[in-house]
């Protein structure tokens, strides 16, 4: 198989789709210093979307074809329902010299490769905290994607958070957990803040405490390496306030409800991939 290496230090990055996910990734990449905005482009006719990308230096071109032609790495970041249309639209421009990436939930590599007419594809499931450099992403390689290609994508998405390699069969579960997971945590933050207000705290203080508490707890879990059950036990004194709160959470089925949310989102991802 003929190799077409991507210049890892000078490659150009293009986004097909200029929604929030593309913006989050592009903004995070620029803020991390991995590459300058002058090497990133997208295309969109909506003035609001154009302004969003241009605000941090990314070029917004007139045509999708122009993005493809000047990019070495092309990320398809459109909604799952329109991925096929987007890939087929630019198929004549997708040479084997270009590394193709999809971040669309539920769309399998075999379908992407069939639509593109080539298998130099990498599928990535990121999440929205890429905008603040704290994404959780998983990637899986297509048939002719190389380890060098994988390194480029690992560095790209690693610049906006953490990235793991995983078998594609795990992606529906990944979507249900980390892809949809930020929304669950926002609900938790909102509920904690509401609880604080109900207990007498001013709204601004309650929201600040709730957000920082979630951030601090997550940082403890990632940096200490301790099991979350152990960390929970370290906060929970016999007959104290925390165990009283945990008792209420358990009575309300808190853990089971979160588990069911992940499973429901994973099942929806499977439905999307089948459709």
C-alpha positions as CSV (number, residue, x, y, z in Angstrom):
1,X,0.0,0.0,0.0
2,X,1.4,3.4,-1.0
3,X,2.0,5.7,1.9
4,X,1.1,9.4,1.9
5,X,2.5,10.7,5.2
6,X,0.9,13.8,6.8
7,X,3.4,16.5,7.8
8,X,2.8,16.4,11.6
9,X,4.2,19.8,12.3
10,X,2.7,21.8,9.4
11,X,-0.5,20.0,8.3
12,X,-3.7,21.9,7.7
13,X,-6.9,21.1,9.4
14,X,-10.3,21.5,7.9
15,X,-13.8,21.1,9.4
16,X,-16.8,20.0,7.3
17,X,-19.6,21.3,9.5
18,X,-19.2,24.5,11.6
19,X,-21.4,23.7,14.6
20,X,-20.6,23.8,18.3
21,X,-18.6,20.6,18.3
22,X,-16.3,21.8,15.5
23,X,-16.0,25.2,17.2
24,X,-15.1,23.5,20.5
25,X,-12.4,21.4,19.0
26,X,-11.0,24.2,16.9
27,X,-11.0,26.7,19.8
28,X,-9.4,24.1,22.1
29,X,-6.7,23.3,19.6
30,X,-5.8,26.9,19.1
31,X,-5.9,27.7,22.8
32,X,-3.6,24.8,23.6
33,X,-1.0,26.1,21.2
34,X,-0.9,22.9,19.1
35,X,-1.4,24.8,15.9
36,X,-2.1,28.4,14.9
37,X,-5.6,29.3,13.6
38,X,-4.1,30.2,10.2
39,X,-3.8,26.4,9.5
40,X,-7.5,25.7,10.3
41,X,-10.5,26.3,8.1
42,X,-14.2,25.6,7.8
43,X,-17.1,26.8,5.6
44,X,-20.5,28.2,6.5
45,X,-22.9,30.8,5.2
46,X,-24.5,31.7,8.6
47,X,-23.0,35.0,9.8
48,X,-23.2,33.9,13.4
49,X,-21.2,30.7,12.8
50,X,-18.7,32.6,10.6
51,X,-18.2,35.2,13.4
52,X,-17.8,32.4,16.0
53,X,-14.8,30.9,14.1
54,X,-13.3,34.2,12.9
55,X,-13.3,35.5,16.5
56,X,-10.3,33.2,17.3
57,X,-8.7,33.4,13.9
58,X,-10.0,30.4,12.0
59,X,-10.6,31.0,8.3
60,X,-14.2,30.6,7.1
61,X,-14.2,29.8,3.4
62,X,-17.0,30.2,0.9
63,X,-17.2,26.6,-0.2
64,X,-16.8,23.2,1.4
65,X,-14.7,22.1,-1.6
66,X,-12.2,24.8,-0.8
67,X,-11.8,23.4,2.8
68,X,-11.2,19.9,1.4
69,X,-8.7,21.0,-1.2
70,X,-6.5,23.0,1.2
71,X,-6.6,20.5,4.2
72,X,-4.5,17.5,5.0
73,X,-6.7,16.4,7.8
74,X,-10.5,16.7,7.3
75,X,-12.9,16.3,10.2
76,X,-16.5,15.6,9.4
77,X,-18.4,17.3,12.3
78,X,-21.9,17.4,10.9
79,X,-25.0,15.8,12.5
80,X,-25.2,12.0,12.2
81,X,-28.3,12.3,9.9
82,X,-26.4,14.2,7.2
83,X,-23.0,12.5,7.4
84,X,-23.7,10.4,4.3
85,X,-24.8,13.3,2.3
86,X,-21.8,15.4,3.3
87,X,-19.2,12.6,2.5
88,X,-20.8,11.8,-0.8
89,X,-20.9,15.5,-1.7
90,X,-17.1,15.8,-1.5
91,X,-16.2,12.2,-2.4
92,X,-14.4,13.2,-5.7
93,X,-12.0,15.4,-3.6
94,X,-11.2,12.7,-1.0
95,X,-7.8,11.4,-2.2
96,X,-5.8,8.9,-0.2
97,X,-3.4,11.7,0.6
98,X,-5.9,13.1,3.1
99,X,-6.6,11.8,6.5
100,X,-10.4,11.7,7.2
101,X,-11.9,11.9,10.6
102,X,-15.5,11.6,11.8
103,X,-16.9,12.7,15.1
104,X,-20.5,11.8,14.3
105,X,-22.2,9.7,16.9
106,X,-23.5,6.3,15.7
107,X,-21.9,6.3,12.2
108,X,-19.7,3.2,11.7
109,X,-16.3,3.2,10.0
110,X,-17.5,0.6,7.4
111,X,-20.2,3.0,6.2
112,X,-17.9,6.0,6.2
113,X,-15.3,4.1,4.2
114,X,-17.9,3.0,1.7
115,X,-19.3,6.5,1.2
116,X,-15.8,8.0,0.9
117,X,-14.4,5.3,-1.4
118,X,-11.4,4.9,0.8
119,X,-10.5,3.6,4.3
120,X,-8.0,6.2,5.5
121,X,-10.5,7.1,8.2
122,X,-10.4,7.5,11.9
123,X,-13.5,7.7,14.0
124,X,-13.4,9.8,17.2
125,X,-16.0,10.2,19.9
126,X,-15.2,13.5,21.7
127,X,-17.3,15.6,24.0
128,X,-18.0,19.3,24.4
129,X,-15.5,20.0,27.2
130,X,-12.9,20.1,24.4
131,X,-13.7,23.8,24.4
132,X,-12.0,24.2,27.8
133,X,-9.2,21.5,27.2
134,X,-10.9,18.8,29.2
135,X,-12.5,16.5,26.6
136,X,-12.8,12.8,27.0
137,X,-12.3,11.2,23.6
138,X,-12.0,7.7,22.2
139,X,-10.7,6.9,18.7
140,X,-10.8,3.8,16.4
141,X,-8.8,3.4,13.2
142,X,-10.1,2.5,9.7
143,X,-8.6,0.0,7.4
144,X,-5.8,2.0,5.9
145,X,-5.2,4.5,8.7
146,X,-1.6,4.2,9.9
147,X,0.0,4.5,13.3
148,X,1.4,7.8,12.2
149,X,-2.1,8.9,11.4
150,X,-3.2,7.7,14.9
151,X,-0.4,9.8,16.5
152,X,-1.6,12.9,14.7
153,X,-5.1,12.5,15.9
154,X,-4.0,11.5,19.4
155,X,-2.0,14.7,19.6
156,X,-4.9,16.8,18.1
157,X,-7.6,15.5,20.5
158,X,-5.0,15.1,23.3
159,X,-4.5,18.9,23.1
160,X,-8.1,19.4,24.1
161,X,-8.3,16.8,26.8
162,X,-7.6,13.0,27.2
163,X,-8.0,10.5,24.4
164,X,-8.1,6.7,24.5
165,X,-7.9,4.0,21.8
166,X,-10.8,1.6,21.7
167,X,-12.5,-1.0,19.5
168,X,-15.3,0.5,17.5
169,X,-17.8,-1.9,19.0
170,X,-17.4,0.1,22.2
171,X,-18.4,3.4,20.6
172,X,-22.2,3.2,21.4
173,X,-21.3,2.8,25.1
174,X,-18.7,5.6,24.8
175,X,-21.4,7.8,23.3
176,X,-23.8,7.0,26.2
177,X,-21.2,7.7,28.8
178,X,-18.7,10.5,27.8
179,X,-20.5,11.8,24.7
180,X,-23.7,12.5,26.5
181,X,-22.3,12.6,30.0
182,X,-21.6,16.3,30.2
183,X,-25.3,17.0,30.0
184,X,-25.9,14.6,33.0
185,X,-23.3,16.5,35.0
186,X,-24.8,19.9,34.2
187,X,-28.1,18.6,35.6
188,X,-26.2,17.4,38.7
189,X,-24.6,20.9,39.1
190,X,-28.0,22.6,38.6
191,X,-29.7,20.3,41.1
192,X,-26.9,20.8,43.7
193,X,-27.2,24.5,43.3
194,X,-31.0,24.3,43.7
195,X,-30.5,22.3,46.8
196,X,-28.2,25.0,48.1
197,X,-30.8,27.7,47.4
198,X,-33.4,25.6,49.1
199,X,-31.1,25.3,52.1
200,X,-30.8,29.1,52.2
201,X,-27.8,30.0,50.0
202,X,-27.8,32.9,47.6
203,X,-28.1,31.6,44.0
204,X,-24.7,32.8,42.8
205,X,-22.9,31.3,45.8
206,X,-24.8,28.0,45.5
207,X,-24.0,27.7,41.8
208,X,-20.3,28.5,42.3
209,X,-20.0,26.0,45.2
210,X,-21.8,23.3,43.1
211,X,-19.6,23.8,40.0
212,X,-16.3,23.9,42.0
213,X,-17.4,20.9,44.1
214,X,-18.0,18.8,40.9
215,X,-14.7,20.0,39.5
216,X,-12.8,19.2,42.6
217,X,-14.3,15.8,43.1
218,X,-13.5,14.9,39.4
219,X,-9.9,16.1,39.8
220,X,-9.5,14.0,43.0
221,X,-10.8,10.9,41.1
222,X,-8.4,11.4,38.2
223,X,-5.3,12.5,40.0
224,X,-5.3,10.3,43.1
225,X,-6.2,7.1,41.2
226,X,-8.4,6.0,44.1
227,X,-11.6,4.2,43.5
228,X,-14.6,6.6,43.7
229,X,-16.1,4.4,46.4
230,X,-13.0,4.9,48.5
231,X,-13.1,8.7,48.0
232,X,-16.8,8.7,49.0
233,X,-16.0,6.8,52.1
234,X,-13.3,9.3,53.1
235,X,-15.9,12.1,53.1
236,X,-18.5,10.0,54.9
237,X,-18.3,10.1,58.8
238,X,-20.4,7.7,60.9
239,X,-23.7,9.4,61.7
240,X,-22.6,12.6,59.9
241,X,-24.1,14.9,57.3
242,X,-22.7,13.2,54.2
243,X,-24.2,9.8,55.0
244,X,-27.5,11.4,55.6
245,X,-27.4,12.9,52.1
246,X,-26.1,9.7,50.5
247,X,-29.0,7.8,52.1
248,X,-31.5,10.2,50.4
249,X,-29.7,9.7,47.0
250,X,-29.9,5.9,47.4
251,X,-33.6,6.1,48.3
252,X,-34.1,8.1,45.1
253,X,-32.3,5.5,43.0
254,X,-29.6,8.0,42.1
255,X,-26.9,5.5,40.9
256,X,-29.4,3.4,39.1
257,X,-30.9,6.4,37.3
258,X,-27.5,7.5,36.1
259,X,-26.7,4.0,34.9
260,X,-30.0,3.9,33.0
261,X,-29.3,7.2,31.4
262,X,-26.0,5.9,30.0
263,X,-27.7,2.7,28.7
264,X,-30.5,4.7,27.1
265,X,-28.1,7.0,25.3
266,X,-26.0,4.0,24.2
267,X,-29.2,2.3,22.8
268,X,-30.1,5.5,20.9
269,X,-26.6,5.5,19.4
270,X,-27.1,2.0,18.2
271,X,-30.5,3.0,16.7
272,X,-28.7,5.8,14.8
273,X,-26.1,3.5,13.5
274,X,-28.7,1.0,12.2
275,X,-30.7,3.7,10.5
